[in-house]
Amino acid sequence: MEVIIADRPENVLADIITDVVRSGPATLGLATGSSPVATYRELIRRHTDEGLSFADVRAVLLDEYVGLGPDHPQSYARFIREHLTDAIDIAEVYSPEGLSRDPDAAAASYDELIGKVGPVDVQILGIGANGHIGFNEPTSSLSSRTRVKTLTEQTRADNARFFDDRAEVPYHVITQGLGTIGEARRLALVATGVGKAAAVAAAVEGPLSAMCPASVLQWHRTATVIVDEAAASRLTNSDYYRYVYAHKPSRPHP
């Protein structure tokens, strides 16, 4: 695992994505929530100001609320349009069917679709305060596939700021499983702020455990964790991470 402590994590992540996009046809895994928004703004800037084209890119979303359609103000399909894809020339964007009458079948179909359009070249990830990635809450199987999950009350409370009333926050989501996520060629997790520090430390330096789903990155052959100083504040090995990044050999990203 590569750990990068940066003043502007969004630029580091945008560099990784830019390299992949410029290398030819690519599939990106897009996360929602607050963590990747700054990166999406930087990618839009590069598209607008520097001509970065996404015409040969397809994207798959990590998750969607059960019961919300793609035009619902708080759906993740709409979130990604508003924060990224409506502003760039991306070819196709896929997301789970939140309004399906059979969410379990929709989850299985989405997992199959990811296999067809993938493998994902870079999967962008955020991290929840309890260590979740996607909506794989603590105790999620490390080999899980795309499925329906029940959100914890902490996650619902964290997401309530996006809704008019906490009671409106859905209890269920369709989310890529940890096994599905792990099939991406590269995982790139971005986190900022002291509120994510404990989760980042558990994911990077704690045991590989279903109690911290993000710790599954330790198992991936090409995983990068990009954090600011605040999110890195509980890492015990931070000096080494800075040293490694400062002396990183010049070679293409795998």
Secondary structure, 3 states (H helix, E strand, C coil): CEEEECCCHHHHHHHHHHHHHHCCCEEEEECCCCCCHHHHHHHHHHHHHHCCCCCCEEEEECEEECCCCCCCCCCHHHHHHHHCHHHCCCCEEECCCCCCCCHHHHHHHHHHHHHHHCCCCEEEECCCCCCCECCECCCCCCCCCCEEEECCHHHHHHHHHHCCCHHHCCCEEEECCHHHHCCCCCEEEEECCHHHHHHHHHHHHCCCECCEHHHHHHHCCCEEEEECCCCCCCCCCHHHHHHHHHCCCCCCCC
